[in-house]
Amino acid sequence: MKVAMYYNNKDVRLEEMPRPETGPGELLFKVMACGICGSDVMEWYRIKKAPLVLGHEATGDIEEVDSGVKQYKKGDRVFVTHHVPCNICRYCLRGSHTACETLHSTNFYPGGFSEYVRVPSINVDRGIYPLPDDVSYEDGTFIEPLACVVRGQRLAQISPGDSVVVIGSGIAGLLHIRLARAQGAGTIIATDINEYRLKAAKKFGADTVINANEDIQVKIIEANNGRPADRVIVCAGVLPAAKQALQCVDKGGTVLFFAVPEPGNNVPVDMNNMWRNEVTLMTSYGAAPVDLSTALELIRTDSINVHDMITHRLPLAETGEGFKLFAAGGETMKVIIEPNRQS
């Protein structure tokens, strides 16, 4: 079968590898669509494991089913999550599923940027979500990224009327804007250094957009009735964004680090100021099963419209071009790879 093998962000090659064979309790999944995620192009994170086949936002059809699998059949339309928790460890039982060691050690093979994927038995047991007929394959690729956003806002306790600042208006930031608006947030302010993304942020629900090269602390106060924001969500994994976030949060507010700088970049924090003003600093990583189910329902009911965020649909042979487009951050929002597209 054909796969898109990742060597680095500028070197993704169409290669051949054996079609995976399934074992007890496993199934084979025919990938119809898989989105490129921001984490896929974090070169510092990916290159140490290269070459490998990436892709974890995958939807498609079940192709083969082991005789021991009773709940699914050939032809079922599904979304398959790559990581699954154990659901019984102390972290899972406390609701911290993304801290579960099982979640960090599970995956399907070889990756969503391939024609077929072998789904291990543990993923078959708890990582497959039937795709409703009214949810397209490409819209279904948003289930995982939207679920991560759902989790982040759930933990940060975004409430109706809250003023929200989203720092970084890439695809994650745009999903945060749409979800915050759907949840009844008050003033929503978005920042970025890319004018195309700022226009997209305005289109998808931001009341005010600010170029991050400006004095965003002053601009946010001007746009938010003379005060900083209740909730600040960092969606840009660079040190300046992290520093800006700490300057933009109101007393009693929360900063959610949805994205963080790469290792070795420490964020200076005035702990005395955070303590005195009772500011909460928190992180969010990945998605739990409840978040995936919630995201699927939000997409199914069109409560969150994801379809108009897709800017590129490419065949497997052009995955490398998709990576270049996404990494360049130009006029690109969501790039979808279609491994089994019939030309």
C-alpha positions in Angstrom: 0.0 0.0 0.0 1.0 3.6 -0.4 2.0 5.8 2.6 3.3 9.4 3.0 6.6 8.9 4.9 7.7 11.9 7.0 11.4 12.8 7.2 11.0 16.5 8.0 8.5 19.3 7.2 10.0 19.8 3.8 10.6 16.1 3.0 7.5 13.9 3.0 7.7 11.1 0.4 5.2 8.8 -1.2 6.4 5.3 -0.4 5.2 1.7 -0.5 5.0 -0.6 2.5 3.2 -3.8 3.2 -0.5 -3.6 4.0 -0.9 -4.4 7.7 -2.2 -7.8 8.8 -4.7 -7.9 11.6 -4.5 -10.1 14.7 -7.0 -11.2 17.3 -9.6 -8.5 18.2 -8.1 -6.1 15.5 -9.5 -4.6 12.4 -8.2 -2.9 9.2 -9.4 0.6 8.5 -9.5 2.2 5.0 -8.6 5.9 5.4 -10.8 8.2 3.4 -9.7 11.5 5.0 -7.0 12.6 7.5 -6.3 16.2 8.6 -2.9 17.7 9.1 -2.6 18.8 12.8 -0.4 21.5 14.1 1.5 18.9 16.1 2.3 17.1 12.9 4.4 20.1 11.8 6.2 20.6 15.1 9.5 19.5 13.6 11.5 19.6 16.8 9.0 17.1 18.2 8.5 14.8 15.2 12.0 14.6 13.6 13.5 12.6 16.4 11.3 9.7 15.5 11.6 10.1 11.7 11.1 8.5 9.3 7.5 7.6 10.2 4.0 7.8 8.9 2.0 10.6 10.7 -1.7 11.4 10.8 -4.1 10.9 13.7 -7.3 12.8 12.6 -8.5 9.9 10.5 -12.0 8.9 9.2 -12.9 6.1 6.8 -14.4 2.7 6.3 -13.8 -0.6 8.1 -12.2 -2.9 5.5 -11.5 -6.1 7.5 -12.7 -7.4 10.8 -11.2 -10.2 13.0 -13.7 -12.9 13.8 -13.5 -11.9 17.5 -14.8 -8.4 16.8 -18.6 -8.4 17.0 -19.5 -4.7 17.3 -18.3 -3.6 13.9 -18.5 -4.9 10.4 -16.9 -4.3 7.0 -18.2 -1.0 5.4 -18.9 0.8 8.7 -18.1 4.5 8.5 -16.0 5.5 11.5 -13.7 7.9 13.2 -10.7 6.2 14.9 -8.8 7.8 17.7 -5.1 7.0 17.9 -4.7 7.2 21.7 -7.0 5.5 24.2 -6.9 5.5 28.0 -7.2 2.5 30.3 -10.1 4.0 32.2 -9.1 2.3 35.4 -5.9 4.0 36.6 -5.9 6.7 39.3 -5.6 9.4 36.6 -8.5 8.2 34.6 -10.7 7.8 37.7 -9.9 11.4 38.6 -10.8 12.6 35.1 -7.2 13.2 34.0 -7.4 10.7 31.1 -4.7 12.4 29.1 -2.2 11.8 31.9 -2.9 8.0 31.6 0.2 6.0 30.7 -1.9 3.7 28.5 -3.1 6.7 26.5 0.5 7.8 25.9 1.6 4.3 24.8 -1.3 3.3 22.4 -1.6 4.1 18.7 -2.8 2.7 15.4 -0.4 1.6 12.7 1.2 3.0 10.6 -0.6 6.4 10.7 -3.5 8.2 9.0 -1.4 9.3 6.0 -1.7 5.9 4.5 -4.2 3.9 2.5 -4.9 1.5 5.4 -4.4 1.4 9.1 -4.4 -1.5 11.5 -6.4 -0.8 14.6 -5.2 -2.7 17.8 -7.7 -4.5 19.9 -7.6 -1.9 22.7 -8.5 0.9 20.2 -11.2 -1.3 18.8 -12.6 -1.7 22.3 -12.7 2.0 23.2 -11.4 4.1 20.3 -13.8 3.8 17.5 -16.7 6.2 17.0 -19.4 5.4 14.3 -19.6 8.3 11.9 -23.3 9.4 11.3 -24.5 9.4 7.7 -24.9 13.2 7.8 -21.2 13.8 8.9 -18.8 13.7 5.9 -15.4 12.0 6.1 -13.7 15.4 5.9 -15.8 17.0 8.6 -15.2 14.0 10.8 -11.5 14.7 10.7 -12.3 17.6 13.1 -13.5 15.3 15.8 -10.1 14.9 17.4 -8.9 18.6 17.2 -12.3 19.9 18.3 -12.3 17.4 21.2 -9.0 18.9 22.4 -10.6 22.3 22.3 -13.6 21.0 24.2 -11.4 19.6 26.9 -9.4 22.8 27.2 -12.5 25.0 27.6 -14.1 22.5 30.0 -11.1 22.6 32.3 -10.7 26.4 32.0 -14.5 26.7 32.8 -15.5 29.1 30.0 -18.8 30.5 31.1 -21.5 32.6 29.4 -20.5 36.2 29.5 -16.8 35.6 30.0 -14.4 37.8 28.0 -12.1 35.5 26.1 -8.8 36.3 24.4 -7.4 33.7 21.9 -3.7 34.2 21.2 -2.9 32.6 17.9 -5.6 32.2 15.2 -4.5 29.0 13.5 -7.0 26.2 13.2 -6.9 25.5 17.0 -7.5 29.2 17.7 -10.4 29.3 15.3 -12.0 26.3 16.9 -11.6 27.9 20.3 -13.3 31.1 19.0 -16.2 29.1 17.5 -16.7 27.0 20.7 -16.4 30.0 23.0 -19.1 31.8 20.9 -21.3 28.7 21.0 -21.0 28.6 24.8 -22.2 32.1 25.2 -18.9 33.9 25.8 -19.1 37.7 25.9 -16.4 39.7 24.2 -14.0 37.5 22.1 -10.7 38.9 21.1 -8.2 37.2 18.8 -4.6 37.9 18.0 -2.1 36.7 15.4 0.7 38.1 13.2 -0.9 36.8 10.0 -3.5 39.1 8.5 -5.2 36.2 6.7 -5.8 34.4 10.0 -7.0 37.6 11.6 -9.6 37.9 8.9 -10.6 34.3 9.5 -10.9 34.9 13.3 -13.3 37.8 12.6 -15.3 35.6 10.2 -15.6 32.8 12.7 -16.8 34.8 15.7 -14.2 37.2 17.2 -15.5 40.6 18.0 -12.1 42.2 17.8 -8.9 41.1 16.1 -5.4 42.5 17.0 -2.1 42.1 15.3 0.2 40.5 17.9 3.0 42.8 16.9 1.0 45.7 18.5 0.7 46.4 22.2 -2.0 43.8 22.7 -2.3 44.5 26.5 -3.5 48.0 25.8 -5.6 47.0 22.8 -7.4 44.2 24.8 -8.2 46.6 27.6 -9.6 49.1 25.1 -11.7 46.4 23.5 -13.0 44.9 26.7 -14.6 47.8 28.5 -11.4 49.0 30.3 -10.2 45.7 31.7 -8.1 42.6 30.8 -9.8 39.3 29.9 -11.5 36.7 32.1 -10.0 33.8 30.1 -6.8 33.9 27.9 -6.2 30.9 25.7 -2.7 30.4 24.2 -2.8 28.7 20.8 0.6 29.7 19.6 3.6 27.6 20.8 6.1 30.4 21.0 7.6 32.3 23.9 6.3 35.8 23.1 2.7 34.4 23.0 3.1 32.9 26.5 4.5 36.1 27.8 1.7 38.2 26.3 -0.9 35.9 27.8 0.3 36.7 31.4 -0.1 40.4 30.6 -3.7 40.1 29.4 -5.5 38.3 32.1 -7.8 40.0 34.6 -7.8 39.5 38.4 -9.3 36.1 39.2 -8.9 35.1 35.6 -7.4 32.0 34.0 -4.7 31.5 31.4 -5.0 28.2 29.5 -1.8 27.1 27.8 -3.3 25.1 25.0 0.0 25.4 23.2 3.4 25.8 24.8 6.9 26.8 23.7 9.3 24.1 22.7 11.5 22.5 25.4 14.2 24.7 26.8 12.1 27.9 26.6 11.1 28.9 30.1 8.2 31.3 30.7 9.1 34.0 33.3 6.2 34.3 35.7 5.8 37.0 38.4 4.4 34.6 41.0 3.8 37.4 43.5 1.5 39.2 41.0 -0.3 35.9 40.1 -0.7 35.1 43.8 -2.0 38.6 44.8 -4.5 38.7 41.9 -5.5 35.0 42.2 -4.8 34.2 38.6 -4.9 30.6 37.6 -2.3 29.2 35.1 -3.2 25.9 33.6 -2.5 23.5 30.7 -4.6 21.2 28.6 -3.3 18.3 26.5 -5.2 16.0 24.2 -8.8 14.8 24.7 -10.7 12.3 26.9 -13.4 10.0 25.6 -16.2 12.3 26.8 -14.6 15.2 24.8 -14.5 13.1 21.6 -18.1 12.2 22.0 -19.0 15.8 22.7 -17.1 17.0 19.7 -18.8 14.5 17.4 -22.2 15.6 18.6 -21.3 19.3 18.1 -20.3 18.6 14.5 -23.3 16.3 13.9 -25.8 19.0 15.1 -23.8 21.7 13.2 -23.5 23.5 16.6 -19.9 24.0 15.5 -19.5 24.5 11.7 -16.2 23.1 10.7 -16.7 22.6 7.0 -15.9 26.1 6.0 -12.5 25.9 7.8 -11.2 23.5 5.1 -9.0 25.3 2.6 -7.2 22.4 0.9 -8.1 18.8 0.0 -5.1 16.8 -1.4 -4.5 13.2 -2.5 -1.9 11.1 -0.6 0.8 11.8 -3.3 0.6 15.5 -2.4 0.9 15.1 1.4 4.3 16.8 1.3 2.8 19.9 -0.4 0.2 19.9 2.4 2.9 19.9 5.1 4.6 22.8 3.4 1.4 24.8 3.1 0.5 24.1 6.7 3.9 24.8 8.1 4.3 28.1 6.1 1.2 29.5 7.8 0.1 31.5 4.8 -3.5 31.5 3.5 -4.2 28.1 4.9 -6.5 26.9 7.6 -7.3 23.1 7.5 -5.5 20.8 5.1 -7.2 17.4 4.5 -5.4 14.4 2.9 -7.5 11.9 1.1 -5.4 8.7 0.9 -7.9 6.7 -1.2 -9.1 9.5 -3.5 -10.1 8.1 -6.9 -8.6 10.4 -9.5 
